[in-house]
Amino acid sequence: MSPLFPALLIGGAGLVALVLLLRYAAKTSKRAHERVSLLAAELGLAMEPAAVTFGLFHGAPRARGERRGKKVELYNYTTGSGKSRTTWSSLSAQPRADGGLKFKITGQGFGSKIAQLFGAKEIQVGDGEFDGAWFIETNRPDFFAAALLPELRAKLHAATRGAPRPSFKMENGKVLYSEVGGFFNDARCARFLLIADVVCDFADIAEVHATGAGR
């Protein structure tokens, strides 16, 4: 046997693995773009043109438009790099005004305990199930706790069921929802149809706050 044979075998296996990886990346990027296109249509948003590299790899999908009188965006973004690279699916809504309201809603867990150690102050609404599931921070505790009506809490629970690491936050003039993962499956797209209304509800709350109701 030629001494080059093992090296050629390893090199061939590596090439096959690379081809399969590239095919998978091309397939998932196309699938994400197709699903976001369908979701955008249901939400009344318009897709932005996406670059297609080598005719195979679609750029990150993004859609914009207006819903319930608010500017809405639907998109993917990534954080980290290499093995720690994480893809997020997000939807944002921009209220007409917010009066300086800020808030963040994340799941209770190890992260929230660490946040408390570093000085994060949690508010509660007096609903044991909701308070046990969500960690809420805000710069307007009395106003925001009162704004989290039972109907909104129920909608939030229903919309985020099955979502990995869901979070809502209000900052830089926008309400933003994010969860881990790309738009690769129907379950996530169905979830975002519900998420869109919850995000717009939070934008409504910001607009009410801007009238002076929370001061």
C-alpha positions as CSV (number, residue, x, y, z in Angstrom):
1,M,0.0,0.0,0.0
2,S,1.3,3.4,-0.9
3,P,2.2,5.6,2.2
4,L,0.1,8.3,0.6
5,F,-3.0,6.2,0.7
6,P,-4.0,7.0,4.3
7,A,-3.5,10.8,3.7
8,L,-5.5,10.6,0.5
9,L,-8.3,8.7,2.4
10,I,-8.4,11.3,5.2
11,G,-8.3,14.2,2.7
12,G,-11.1,12.7,0.7
13,A,-13.3,12.2,3.8
14,G,-12.6,15.8,4.8
15,L,-13.7,17.0,1.4
16,V,-16.9,15.0,1.5
17,A,-17.6,16.4,5.0
18,L,-17.0,19.9,3.7
19,V,-19.3,19.4,0.7
20,L,-22.1,18.0,2.9
21,L,-21.7,20.9,5.3
22,L,-21.9,23.5,2.5
23,R,-25.0,21.7,1.1
24,Y,-26.6,21.8,4.5
25,A,-25.8,25.5,5.0
26,A,-27.2,26.3,1.5
27,K,-30.4,24.3,2.2
28,T,-31.0,25.9,5.7
29,S,-30.4,29.4,4.4
30,K,-32.9,28.9,1.6
31,R,-35.4,27.4,4.0
32,A,-35.1,30.3,6.4
33,H,-35.6,32.8,3.7
34,E,-38.7,31.0,2.4
35,R,-40.3,30.7,5.8
36,V,-39.6,34.3,6.7
37,S,-41.2,35.3,3.3
38,L,-44.4,33.4,4.2
39,L,-44.4,34.8,7.8
40,A,-43.8,38.3,6.5
41,A,-46.8,38.0,4.2
42,E,-49.1,36.9,7.0
43,L,-47.9,39.9,9.1
44,G,-48.3,42.4,6.3
45,L,-44.5,43.0,6.0
46,A,-42.3,43.3,2.9
47,M,-39.1,41.3,2.5
48,E,-35.9,43.1,1.9
49,P,-33.8,41.8,-1.0
50,A,-31.2,39.3,0.2
51,A,-27.9,38.6,-1.4
52,V,-27.4,35.1,-2.7
53,T,-23.8,34.0,-2.8
54,F,-22.8,31.6,-5.6
55,G,-26.4,31.1,-6.3
56,L,-26.7,28.9,-3.2
57,F,-26.3,30.8,0.1
58,H,-29.0,33.3,1.0
59,G,-28.2,36.2,3.3
60,A,-30.0,36.6,6.6
61,P,-33.7,37.2,5.9
62,R,-35.2,40.5,7.0
63,A,-38.7,42.0,6.6
64,R,-40.0,45.4,7.4
65,G,-43.4,47.1,7.4
66,E,-46.1,48.5,9.6
67,R,-48.5,46.7,12.0
68,R,-51.0,48.3,14.3
69,G,-49.5,51.7,13.4
70,K,-46.0,50.7,14.4
71,K,-42.8,50.1,12.4
72,V,-42.1,46.4,12.7
73,E,-39.0,44.4,11.7
74,L,-38.6,40.6,11.5
75,Y,-35.0,39.2,11.2
76,N,-32.3,36.9,12.3
77,Y,-29.0,37.9,13.8
78,T,-26.0,36.1,15.3
79,T,-23.8,36.6,18.4
80,G,-20.4,35.1,19.2
81,S,-18.2,33.2,16.8
82,G,-16.9,29.7,16.1
83,K,-18.4,27.1,18.4
84,S,-20.0,29.8,20.5
85,R,-21.8,31.4,17.6
86,T,-25.6,31.6,18.2
87,T,-28.4,32.5,15.8
88,W,-31.4,34.4,17.1
89,S,-34.8,35.1,15.6
90,S,-36.3,38.5,16.5
91,L,-39.2,40.8,16.0
92,S,-39.2,44.4,16.9
93,A,-41.9,47.2,17.1
94,Q,-41.3,50.9,17.4
95,P,-43.8,52.8,19.4
96,R,-44.6,56.4,18.4
97,A,-43.2,57.5,21.7
98,D,-42.1,55.8,24.9
99,G,-41.5,58.5,27.6
100,G,-38.2,56.8,28.6
101,L,-39.7,53.5,29.6
102,K,-37.3,50.6,29.8
103,F,-38.0,47.0,30.7
104,K,-36.6,43.5,30.2
105,I,-38.5,40.2,30.6
106,T,-36.5,36.9,30.7
107,G,-37.1,33.5,32.0
108,Q,-36.3,32.7,35.6
109,G,-33.2,30.6,36.0
110,F,-29.4,30.7,36.5
111,G,-29.1,33.9,34.4
112,S,-31.6,35.8,36.5
113,K,-29.9,34.7,39.7
114,I,-26.6,36.0,38.4
115,A,-28.3,39.3,37.4
116,Q,-29.6,39.8,40.9
117,L,-26.1,39.2,42.3
118,F,-25.0,42.1,40.1
119,G,-27.7,44.4,41.4
120,A,-30.7,43.7,39.0
121,K,-33.9,44.5,40.8
122,E,-36.9,42.3,40.0
123,I,-40.5,43.4,40.1
124,Q,-43.4,41.1,40.6
125,V,-47.1,41.4,39.6
126,G,-48.7,39.2,42.3
127,D,-49.4,36.3,40.0
128,G,-47.5,33.3,41.4
129,E,-47.3,31.3,38.1
130,F,-46.2,34.4,36.1
131,D,-43.7,35.6,38.7
132,G,-42.3,32.1,39.0
133,A,-41.7,31.9,35.3
134,W,-40.4,35.4,34.4
135,F,-37.8,37.8,35.7
136,I,-38.8,41.4,35.1
137,E,-36.7,44.5,35.3
138,T,-37.9,48.0,34.6
139,N,-37.2,51.7,35.4
140,R,-41.0,52.2,36.0
141,P,-41.9,49.4,38.4
142,D,-45.3,50.6,39.6
143,F,-46.5,51.5,36.1
144,F,-45.2,48.4,34.4
145,A,-46.5,46.0,37.0
146,A,-50.0,47.5,36.6
147,A,-49.7,47.4,32.8
148,L,-49.1,43.6,32.8
149,L,-52.8,42.8,32.9
150,P,-54.0,39.2,33.1
151,E,-54.9,39.2,29.4
152,L,-51.4,40.2,28.4
153,R,-49.8,37.7,30.8
154,A,-51.9,34.9,29.2
155,K,-51.0,36.0,25.7
156,L,-47.3,36.1,26.6
157,H,-47.4,32.6,28.1
158,A,-49.2,31.2,25.0
159,A,-46.9,33.0,22.5
160,T,-43.7,31.8,24.1
161,R,-44.7,28.2,24.8
162,G,-41.8,26.0,23.6
163,A,-39.5,29.0,22.8
164,P,-35.8,28.6,23.7
165,R,-34.5,31.4,25.8
166,P,-37.2,33.9,25.0
167,S,-36.8,37.5,26.0
168,F,-38.6,40.9,25.6
169,K,-37.0,44.2,26.2
170,M,-37.6,47.9,25.6
171,E,-34.6,50.0,24.8
172,N,-33.3,52.5,22.2
173,G,-36.9,53.3,21.3
174,K,-38.0,49.8,20.3
175,V,-39.6,46.7,21.8
176,L,-37.6,43.7,20.9
177,Y,-38.4,40.0,21.2
178,S,-35.7,37.4,20.7
179,E,-35.3,33.6,21.0
180,V,-32.5,31.2,20.1
181,G,-32.6,29.6,16.7
182,G,-33.2,30.5,13.1
183,F,-36.5,30.5,11.1
184,F,-35.9,26.9,10.0
185,N,-39.2,25.3,11.2
186,D,-42.9,25.8,11.1
187,A,-43.3,25.9,14.9
188,R,-41.2,29.0,15.2
189,C,-43.0,30.8,12.5
190,A,-46.4,29.9,14.0
191,R,-45.1,31.2,17.4
192,F,-44.0,34.5,15.8
193,L,-47.5,35.2,14.6
194,L,-48.5,35.3,18.2
195,I,-45.3,37.1,19.3
196,A,-46.0,40.0,16.9
197,D,-49.2,40.9,18.8
198,V,-47.5,40.7,22.2
199,V,-44.7,42.9,21.0
200,C,-47.2,45.4,19.7
201,D,-49.1,45.3,23.0
202,F,-45.8,46.3,24.8
203,A,-45.4,49.1,22.3
204,D,-48.9,50.3,23.1
205,I,-47.9,50.3,26.8
206,A,-44.8,52.4,26.0
207,E,-47.1,54.9,24.2
208,V,-49.4,55.1,27.2
209,H,-46.4,55.7,29.4
210,A,-45.3,58.5,27.1
211,T,-48.6,60.4,27.8
212,G,-47.4,60.7,31.4
213,A,-49.4,57.8,32.9
214,G,-46.4,56.2,34.5
215,R,-44.8,59.3,36.1
